[in-house]
Amino acid sequence: MRFKITVVGAGNVGATLTQRLAERNYADIVLVDIVEGLPQGKALDMLEAGPIVGYDSLVTGTNGYEETAGSDVVLITSGVARKPGMSRDDLVMTNATIVASVARQVAEQSPDSVIVVVSNPLDAMAQVAKAVSGFPRERVIGMAGVLDTARFRTFIARELDASVLDVAAYVLGGHGDTMVPLTSLTTVAGVPVSELIPAERLESIVQRARDGGAEIVALLKTGSAYYAPSAAAAQMTDAILLDTRQVLPCAVHLDGEYGIRGLYTGVPARLGAGGLVDVVEVALSDGDRAALHRSAASVQQLVDLMDSRRADIDPSMPALGEAVAVG
């Protein structure tokens, strides 16, 4: 029996993600978008690539959710990018309204699915998806850490002219300026990175990782990254559907782990059948732990904003809650 995957949003991230998943040939994919003809056209184009590339995945485009019924995994990529003159608060409220609408329809059509949130601001949108869907934390996970870690690994590998496959690293925390690359745990072929790169230079690489998305936006002038984000979401989908139990840095609704409860924050998570298997707690230095808590606090600010205006997002959405530091 083949898996069924839904990708919501037929923009660059969603369409590229759909193509990556189709080429894996283990699932049929439904691509959803509100723009008439857009998901249908892209889906048909991908379907016609099957005989050339060598996959039999059925790719369907639709403007509704009926065809998504019974999906095993739903990936939410829909949302708007920040436009000139748009405040951060406006962006949060606009995308929260979109994600809430999607999550409600996903819960109706695929009540046993795992939701992977890709929309930004990532951690806050995952909080909305969980609240509206009513799913347990195991079945609502955010994609951010896989992408941020990939960027960090890439920059270290290029600095040392090494293979990215030899760079082991984790980036924790929120997806944005407050992310926390764990340099003390980063190694290259087993050698601590601190022995290979001077501290000042390493800090500049850390900052480049934090600015990774903005760097690409500046180069593209219009639009944002989609090759690496789609690859990251596909890797998470592999882990869930194929039950690999791979440990990946993801946004997870914490329940006391790392001293945080009630908030989505990026941490190492083991993914498998059904979504989150468990949170892996690595030993953090006092500095890294404090940085992780600062990152969580910045996410909490967005959650507080949405809570104060949740009637504008979804009148029936329950309170998103207040995170509690537990140590």
Summary of the structure (lengths in Angstrom):
residues: 327
radius of gyration: 19.1
end to end distance: 45.4
largest distance: 55.4
contacts: 1147
relative contact order: 0.13
helix: 49%
strand: 20%
